[in-house]
Amino acid sequence: MPLRILRWLGNPWLQIALNALIVTASELFLKLGARETAHLADRWAWTGISGLNSSWTWLGIVFVILSLVSWLYVLKQVPLSIAFPLSNVVHVLVPLSCWLFLGELISPRRWCGIALVLVGLVIVAKPFARMEEKLEEKL
């Protein structure tokens, strides 16, 4: 059973999805850290370094490192010309997560942009899904 789980987790397509979720989480954590430390005024505040005073920021940094490890695994398995366009789902996930969890507003124009990104993802992903099906049929 554990071998099946490891094999399943090693699926590069799943890793692209997990990477997008990890990147989304990292952005939310970094935002929470910045929000938590926004009141700190010191001479280096303009650099954002004061954000390091928040545990949210450190959690965000851990998730950035996890996303890097996941992304490097994906790049070993999938051509960059395929993986990168699919990874752009974060441009949908981050605004939606900020809207849901942080109460940030999304303007109608931004909703249209999110819809366009989704359409683009479907256009990019569809040929690769068919290619994957054909490869599985041969096996």
DOSELO-700878 format. One record per residue: residue number from 1; x, y, z of N, C-alpha, C in turn; residue in three letters; chain. Coordinates in nm, 3 decimals. Layout:
% residues N
{NUM,{X,Y,Z},{X,Y,Z},{X,Y,Z},'ALA','A'} ...
% end
This chain:
% residues 139
{1,{0.080,-0.120,0.000},{0.000,0.000,0.000},{0.085,0.127,0.000},'MET','A'} {2,{0.187,0.140,0.088},{0.269,0.262,0.086},{0.337,0.287,-0.048},'PRO','A'} {3,{0.376,0.179,-0.117},{0.440,0.195,-0.247},{0.343,0.256,-0.347},'LEU','A'} {4,{0.215,0.215,-0.340},{0.114,0.272,-0.429},{0.093,0.420,-0.401},'ARG','A'} {5,{0.097,0.456,-0.274},{0.079,0.597,-0.237},{0.196,0.679,-0.288},'ILE','A'} {6,{0.318,0.626,-0.270},{0.437,0.697,-0.320},{0.434,0.711,-0.471},'LEU','A'} {7,{0.391,0.606,-0.539},{0.382,0.612,-0.685},{0.277,0.715,-0.727},'ARG','A'} {8,{0.167,0.717,-0.654},{0.060,0.813,-0.683},{0.109,0.955,-0.658},'TRP','A'} {9,{0.179,0.977,-0.546},{0.233,1.110,-0.516},{0.342,1.151,-0.614},'LEU','A'} {10,{0.408,1.054,-0.674},{0.513,1.083,-0.770},{0.462,1.119,-0.908},'GLY','A'} {11,{0.332,1.114,-0.928},{0.274,1.149,-1.057},{0.302,1.297,-1.084},'ASN','A'} {12,{0.371,1.328,-1.194},{0.408,1.468,-1.220},{0.287,1.560,-1.239},'PRO','A'} {13,{0.177,1.507,-1.290},{0.058,1.590,-1.310},{-0.003,1.627,-1.175},'TRP','A'} {14,{-0.001,1.531,-1.083},{-0.047,1.560,-0.947},{0.048,1.660,-0.881},'LEU','A'} {15,{0.178,1.646,-0.906},{0.276,1.738,-0.849},{0.257,1.880,-0.900},'GLN','A'} {16,{0.215,1.896,-1.026},{0.187,2.030,-1.077},{0.071,2.091,-0.999},'ILE','A'} {17,{-0.032,2.011,-0.974},{-0.147,2.059,-0.897},{-0.108,2.089,-0.753},'ALA','A'} {18,{-0.033,1.999,-0.691},{0.012,2.021,-0.553},{0.101,2.145,-0.544},'LEU','A'} {19,{0.186,2.162,-0.644},{0.274,2.279,-0.646},{0.191,2.407,-0.650},'ASN','A'} {20,{0.087,2.409,-0.730},{0.001,2.527,-0.738},{-0.065,2.555,-0.603},'ALA','A'} {21,{-0.107,2.450,-0.534},{-0.168,2.469,-0.402},{-0.065,2.517,-0.300},'LEU','A'} {22,{0.057,2.463,-0.308},{0.163,2.505,-0.216},{0.200,2.651,-0.240},'ILE','A'} {23,{0.211,2.691,-0.366},{0.242,2.830,-0.398},{0.131,2.922,-0.348},'VAL','A'} {24,{0.006,2.880,-0.367},{-0.107,2.959,-0.320},{-0.100,2.976,-0.169},'THR','A'} {25,{-0.074,2.867,-0.097},{-0.063,2.874,0.049},{0.052,2.966,0.089},'ALA','A'} {26,{0.165,2.956,0.020},{0.279,3.041,0.055},{0.244,3.188,0.040},'SER','A'} {27,{0.172,3.222,-0.066},{0.134,3.362,-0.088},{0.039,3.410,0.021},'GLU','A'} {28,{-0.054,3.326,0.062},{-0.145,3.364,0.170},{-0.069,3.385,0.301},'LEU','A'} {29,{0.023,3.293,0.333},{0.101,3.306,0.456},{0.188,3.431,0.455},'PHE','A'} {30,{0.250,3.459,0.340},{0.334,3.578,0.331},{0.250,3.706,0.346},'LEU','A'} {31,{0.130,3.704,0.289},{0.040,3.819,0.304},{0.000,3.837,0.450},'LYS','A'} {32,{-0.032,3.726,0.519},{-0.068,3.735,0.660},{0.049,3.790,0.742},'LEU','A'} {33,{0.170,3.747,0.709},{0.288,3.798,0.778},{0.308,3.946,0.755},'GLY','A'} {34,{0.290,3.989,0.631},{0.306,4.131,0.598},{0.199,4.214,0.668},'ALA','A'} {35,{0.078,4.161,0.670},{-0.032,4.232,0.736},{-0.006,4.243,0.887},'ARG','A'} {36,{0.044,4.135,0.945},{0.068,4.132,1.090},{0.178,4.230,1.132},'GLU','A'} {37,{0.274,4.254,1.045},{0.388,4.338,1.082},{0.382,4.477,1.016},'THR','A'} {38,{0.272,4.508,0.952},{0.261,4.636,0.881},{0.276,4.756,0.974},'ALA','A'} {39,{0.240,4.739,1.099},{0.246,4.850,1.195},{0.388,4.878,1.245},'HIS','A'} {40,{0.479,4.784,1.224},{0.616,4.803,1.272},{0.686,4.910,1.189},'LEU','A'} {41,{0.736,5.008,1.258},{0.805,5.116,1.188},{0.949,5.122,1.236},'ALA','A'} {42,{1.037,5.084,1.149},{1.178,5.101,1.178},{1.245,5.152,1.051},'ASP','A'} {43,{1.370,5.172,1.058},{1.438,5.233,0.945},{1.445,5.140,0.825},'ARG','A'} {44,{1.428,5.010,0.845},{1.433,4.913,0.735},{1.295,4.866,0.692},'TRP','A'} {45,{1.190,4.927,0.741},{1.053,4.883,0.711},{1.025,4.883,0.560},'ALA','A'} {46,{1.083,4.976,0.488},{1.059,4.986,0.343},{1.107,4.863,0.269},'TRP','A'} {47,{1.198,4.783,0.328},{1.249,4.663,0.263},{1.157,4.543,0.279},'THR','A'} {48,{1.067,4.551,0.374},{0.981,4.436,0.403},{1.044,4.340,0.503},'GLY','A'} {49,{1.166,4.369,0.545},{1.237,4.282,0.639},{1.163,4.270,0.771},'ILE','A'} {50,{1.086,4.371,0.806},{1.011,4.364,0.932},{0.911,4.248,0.930},'SER','A'} {51,{0.877,4.201,0.811},{0.788,4.086,0.800},{0.846,3.959,0.860},'GLY','A'} {52,{0.977,3.957,0.876},{1.041,3.839,0.935},{1.009,3.825,1.084},'LEU','A'} {53,{0.943,3.925,1.141},{0.900,3.917,1.281},{0.772,3.837,1.298},'ASN','A'} {54,{0.717,3.787,1.190},{0.591,3.712,1.195},{0.614,3.564,1.168},'SER','A'} {55,{0.550,3.481,1.246},{0.558,3.336,1.221},{0.487,3.300,1.090},'SER','A'} {56,{0.389,3.382,1.049},{0.323,3.359,0.920},{0.423,3.371,0.806},'TRP','A'} {57,{0.511,3.469,0.815},{0.612,3.489,0.711},{0.705,3.367,0.704},'THR','A'} {58,{0.746,3.317,0.819},{0.835,3.202,0.821},{0.766,3.077,0.766},'TRP','A'} {59,{0.637,3.063,0.797},{0.561,2.951,0.740},{0.552,2.967,0.588},'LEU','A'} {60,{0.532,3.091,0.542},{0.531,3.118,0.398},{0.663,3.081,0.333},'GLY','A'} {61,{0.774,3.111,0.401},{0.907,3.078,0.349},{0.924,2.927,0.338},'ILE','A'} {62,{0.877,2.853,0.439},{0.882,2.706,0.434},{0.805,2.656,0.313},'VAL','A'} {63,{0.688,2.714,0.288},{0.608,2.671,0.174},{0.673,2.708,0.041},'PHE','A'} {64,{0.742,2.821,0.037},{0.817,2.858,-0.085},{0.924,2.752,-0.113},'VAL','A'} {65,{0.993,2.707,-0.009},{1.095,2.604,-0.026},{1.031,2.473,-0.071},'ILE','A'} {66,{0.917,2.437,-0.012},{0.847,2.316,-0.055},{0.805,2.325,-0.201},'LEU','A'} {67,{0.760,2.443,-0.241},{0.720,2.459,-0.381},{0.839,2.445,-0.475},'SER','A'} {68,{0.955,2.493,-0.433},{1.076,2.478,-0.514},{1.110,2.330,-0.532},'LEU','A'} {69,{1.106,2.255,-0.424},{1.138,2.111,-0.431},{1.038,2.041,-0.522},'VAL','A'} {70,{0.910,2.071,-0.505},{0.807,2.011,-0.589},{0.826,2.049,-0.736},'SER','A'} {71,{0.857,2.175,-0.761},{0.875,2.223,-0.898},{0.995,2.156,-0.965},'TRP','A'} {72,{1.103,2.140,-0.891},{1.220,2.072,-0.948},{1.187,1.928,-0.984},'LEU','A'} {73,{1.105,1.862,-0.902},{1.061,1.726,-0.935},{0.979,1.727,-1.064},'TYR','A'} {74,{0.886,1.822,-1.073},{0.803,1.832,-1.194},{0.890,1.852,-1.317},'VAL','A'} {75,{0.990,1.939,-1.307},{1.074,1.969,-1.423},{1.159,1.851,-1.467},'LEU','A'} {76,{1.186,1.757,-1.375},{1.256,1.635,-1.415},{1.167,1.546,-1.501},'LYS','A'} {77,{1.036,1.557,-1.480},{0.942,1.464,-1.543},{0.868,1.521,-1.664},'GLN','A'} {78,{0.847,1.652,-1.664},{0.760,1.715,-1.764},{0.837,1.828,-1.831},'VAL','A'} {79,{0.826,1.841,-1.963},{0.892,1.953,-2.030},{0.841,2.088,-1.976},'PRO','A'} {80,{0.930,2.183,-1.964},{0.895,2.315,-1.912},{0.786,2.379,-1.997},'LEU','A'} {81,{0.788,2.356,-2.128},{0.688,2.415,-2.217},{0.548,2.365,-2.186},'SER','A'} {82,{0.537,2.254,-2.115},{0.407,2.201,-2.074},{0.378,2.241,-1.929},'ILE','A'} {83,{0.476,2.221,-1.841},{0.455,2.243,-1.698},{0.427,2.389,-1.666},'ALA','A'} {84,{0.502,2.481,-1.727},{0.487,2.621,-1.690},{0.348,2.676,-1.721},'PHE','A'} {85,{0.294,2.655,-1.841},{0.158,2.706,-1.865},{0.055,2.648,-1.767},'PRO','A'} {86,{0.070,2.520,-1.732},{-0.025,2.460,-1.639},{-0.009,2.516,-1.498},'LEU','A'} {87,{0.112,2.555,-1.464},{0.136,2.610,-1.330},{0.071,2.747,-1.312},'SER','A'} {88,{0.030,2.807,-1.421},{-0.032,2.939,-1.412},{-0.171,2.937,-1.350},'ASN','A'} {89,{-0.215,2.820,-1.310},{-0.341,2.812,-1.236},{-0.332,2.891,-1.106},'VAL','A'} {90,{-0.212,2.920,-1.060},{-0.197,3.003,-0.938},{-0.256,3.142,-0.959},'VAL','A'} {91,{-0.263,3.188,-1.084},{-0.321,3.319,-1.112},{-0.473,3.318,-1.093},'HIS','A'} {92,{-0.528,3.200,-1.078},{-0.669,3.184,-1.043},{-0.681,3.155,-0.894},'VAL','A'} {93,{-0.598,3.065,-0.844},{-0.609,3.020,-0.705},{-0.576,3.130,-0.604},'LEU','A'} {94,{-0.475,3.211,-0.631},{-0.435,3.314,-0.534},{-0.546,3.419,-0.517},'VAL','A'} {95,{-0.599,3.479,-0.624},{-0.707,3.577,-0.602},{-0.830,3.515,-0.535},'PRO','A'} {96,{-0.866,3.393,-0.577},{-0.983,3.329,-0.515},{-0.959,3.301,-0.367},'LEU','A'} {97,{-0.839,3.258,-0.333},{-0.807,3.232,-0.193},{-0.806,3.360,-0.112},'SER','A'} {98,{-0.754,3.467,-0.169},{-0.754,3.596,-0.099},{-0.897,3.645,-0.077},'CYS','A'} {99,{-0.982,3.620,-0.173},{-1.122,3.658,-0.162},{-1.191,3.575,-0.053},'TRP','A'} {100,{-1.167,3.443,-0.054},{-1.232,3.355,0.042},{-1.178,3.368,0.184},'LEU','A'} {101,{-1.045,3.371,0.198},{-0.984,3.362,0.331},{-0.943,3.497,0.391},'PHE','A'} {102,{-0.914,3.594,0.305},{-0.867,3.723,0.356},{-0.969,3.834,0.340},'LEU','A'} {103,{-1.080,3.803,0.272},{-1.184,3.903,0.254},{-1.150,4.011,0.155},'GLY','A'} {104,{-1.052,3.987,0.069},{-1.016,4.086,-0.032},{-1.121,4.087,-0.143},'GLU','A'} {105,{-1.142,4.201,-0.201},{-1.241,4.214,-0.307},{-1.180,4.184,-0.443},'LEU','A'} {106,{-1.263,4.131,-0.531},{-1.223,4.105,-0.669},{-1.317,4.186,-0.758},'ILE','A'} {107,{-1.259,4.275,-0.835},{-1.339,4.361,-0.922},{-1.394,4.279,-1.039},'SER','A'} {108,{-1.498,4.330,-1.102},{-1.552,4.260,-1.220},{-1.447,4.238,-1.330},'PRO','A'} {109,{-1.360,4.334,-1.348},{-1.255,4.321,-1.449},{-1.161,4.206,-1.413},'ARG','A'} {110,{-1.129,4.194,-1.285},{-1.041,4.085,-1.241},{-1.111,3.950,-1.258},'ARG','A'} {111,{-1.243,3.943,-1.228},{-1.318,3.819,-1.250},{-1.309,3.778,-1.397},'TRP','A'} {112,{-1.317,3.876,-1.488},{-1.304,3.846,-1.631},{-1.164,3.792,-1.661},'CYS','A'} {113,{-1.064,3.851,-1.601},{-0.927,3.803,-1.619},{-0.910,3.660,-1.568},'GLY','A'} {114,{-0.969,3.631,-1.453},{-0.964,3.495,-1.398},{-1.030,3.397,-1.494},'ILE','A'} {115,{-1.144,3.437,-1.550},{-1.213,3.350,-1.647},{-1.126,3.327,-1.771},'ALA','A'} {116,{-1.059,3.431,-1.818},{-0.971,3.416,-1.935},{-0.854,3.322,-1.906},'LEU','A'} {117,{-0.798,3.332,-1.786},{-0.689,3.241,-1.748},{-0.740,3.097,-1.747},'VAL','A'} {118,{-0.860,3.075,-1.694},{-0.917,2.940,-1.692},{-0.938,2.887,-1.833},'LEU','A'} {119,{-0.988,2.970,-1.921},{-1.005,2.928,-2.061},{-0.870,2.892,-2.122},'VAL','A'} {120,{-0.770,2.974,-2.097},{-0.635,2.946,-2.148},{-0.581,2.814,-2.093},'GLY','A'} {121,{-0.605,2.788,-1.965},{-0.558,2.662,-1.906},{-0.624,2.542,-1.971},'LEU','A'} {122,{-0.753,2.553,-1.998},{-0.825,2.443,-2.064},{-0.769,2.421,-2.204},'VAL','A'} {123,{-0.743,2.529,-2.274},{-0.689,2.519,-2.411},{-0.551,2.453,-2.408},'ILE','A'} {124,{-0.469,2.491,-2.312},{-0.334,2.435,-2.302},{-0.336,2.291,-2.254},'VAL','A'} {125,{-0.422,2.260,-2.157},{-0.420,2.129,-2.093},{-0.486,2.020,-2.178},'ALA','A'} {126,{-0.581,2.054,-2.258},{-0.657,1.953,-2.333},{-0.569,1.866,-2.424},'LYS','A'} {127,{-0.482,1.924,-2.507},{-0.399,1.838,-2.593},{-0.307,1.745,-2.512},'PRO','A'} {128,{-0.261,1.791,-2.397},{-0.172,1.708,-2.316},{-0.248,1.596,-2.248},'PHE','A'} {129,{-0.375,1.620,-2.215},{-0.457,1.514,-2.157},{-0.480,1.405,-2.261},'ALA','A'} {130,{-0.504,1.443,-2.385},{-0.522,1.344,-2.493},{-0.393,1.266,-2.517},'ARG','A'} {131,{-0.281,1.337,-2.513},{-0.151,1.272,-2.534},{-0.126,1.171,-2.422},'MET','A'} {132,{-0.160,1.205,-2.300},{-0.144,1.115,-2.186},{-0.231,0.990,-2.203},'GLU','A'} {133,{-0.355,1.008,-2.251},{-0.445,0.894,-2.273},{-0.386,0.800,-2.378},'GLU','A'} {134,{-0.332,0.854,-2.484},{-0.273,0.770,-2.589},{-0.152,0.693,-2.536},'LYS','A'} {135,{-0.072,0.757,-2.453},{0.044,0.688,-2.394},{0.000,0.574,-2.303},'LEU','A'} {136,{-0.107,0.595,-2.227},{-0.157,0.490,-2.139},{-0.214,0.374,-2.218},'GLU','A'} {137,{-0.279,0.403,-2.333},{-0.335,0.297,-2.416},{-0.224,0.206,-2.471},'GLU','A'} {138,{-0.111,0.266,-2.504},{0.002,0.187,-2.558},{0.062,0.095,-2.453},'LYS','A'} {139,{0.053,0.136,-2.327},{0.109,0.056,-2.218},{0.012,-0.052,-2.186},'LEU','A'} 
% end
